C-alpha cells in the first residue's frame, strides 16, 4: 500500500509542562518548525495536559523527529503523548 501523493502525516501531541513554565513553553511552541514538519495548530487546554499541538509532516519519521527533537527538548516540557491521526472507513 502506498501513500497518496501530497498526503501528510498528522498527529496530535498532548503536552504537559512544569509548574510555572506554561507561558514560556507556549512561546517556544509557537516557534517550532522542524524542516518539513511543523506545528499547524496549538491549543492550551484544561485537564491533565496543558497543550494539544496539531503537527504535520511528510512521513511518520519526520513527525517523530519534530516531537522528540523540537517539542520534547523545550525547557519546561515534562511529558508528551503523541496520537497519530488515522483514516477510518
C-alpha positions in Angstrom: 0.0 0.0 0.0 1.4 3.4 -0.9 0.6 6.9 0.3 -1.4 9.2 -1.9 0.7 12.0 -3.5 0.7 15.0 -1.2 -0.7 13.2 1.8 0.8 14.4 5.0 1.1 12.6 8.3 -0.9 14.3 11.1 -0.6 13.8 14.8 -2.0 15.3 18.0 0.7 15.9 20.6 -0.5 16.1 24.2 1.9 18.2 26.2 2.5 18.5 29.9 4.5 21.4 31.3 6.3 22.0 34.6 4.6 24.4 37.1 5.2 28.0 36.3 6.6 27.2 32.8 3.3 27.2 30.7 3.7 30.7 29.2 7.4 30.2 28.3 6.6 26.8 26.8 3.8 28.3 24.7 6.2 31.0 23.4 8.7 28.3 22.3 6.0 26.0 20.8 4.8 28.9 18.6 8.3 28.9 17.0 8.6 25.2 16.4 9.4 24.2 12.8 11.4 21.1 12.2 12.2 21.3 8.5 9.3 19.7 6.5 7.3 19.1 9.7 5.6 21.8 11.7 3.1 22.7 14.4 0.0 23.7 12.5 -2.2 24.5 15.4 -1.8 24.9 19.2 -4.4 24.9 21.9 -4.0 25.5 25.6 -6.4 23.1 27.4 -7.6 22.2 30.9 -7.2 18.7 32.4 -4.1 16.5 32.7 -2.4 18.2 29.7 -1.5 21.9 29.2 -1.4 22.0 25.4 -2.6 20.0 22.4 -0.5 20.6 19.3 -1.5 19.5 15.9 1.6 18.6 13.9 2.1 17.6 10.3 4.9 16.2 8.3 5.7 14.3 5.1 6.3 11.0 7.0 5.8 9.4 10.4 9.5 9.6 11.0 9.5 13.3 10.2 6.7 13.9 12.7 8.5 11.7 15.3 11.7 13.8 14.9 9.7 17.0 15.3 8.2 15.7 18.6 11.4 14.3 20.0 14.0 16.8 18.7 12.0 20.1 18.9 9.0 19.8 21.2 10.4 17.4 23.7 13.6 19.4 24.2 11.8 22.7 25.1 12.7 23.8 28.7 9.6 23.2 30.8 8.1 20.3 28.7 7.9 17.4 31.1 6.0 14.9 29.0 4.5 14.4 25.6 2.0 11.8 24.3 1.6 11.5 20.6 -1.6 10.3 19.0 -1.3 9.6 15.2 -4.3 10.6 13.1 -5.6 7.7 11.0 -8.2 7.2 8.3 -11.2 5.0 9.3 -13.5 3.5 6.7 
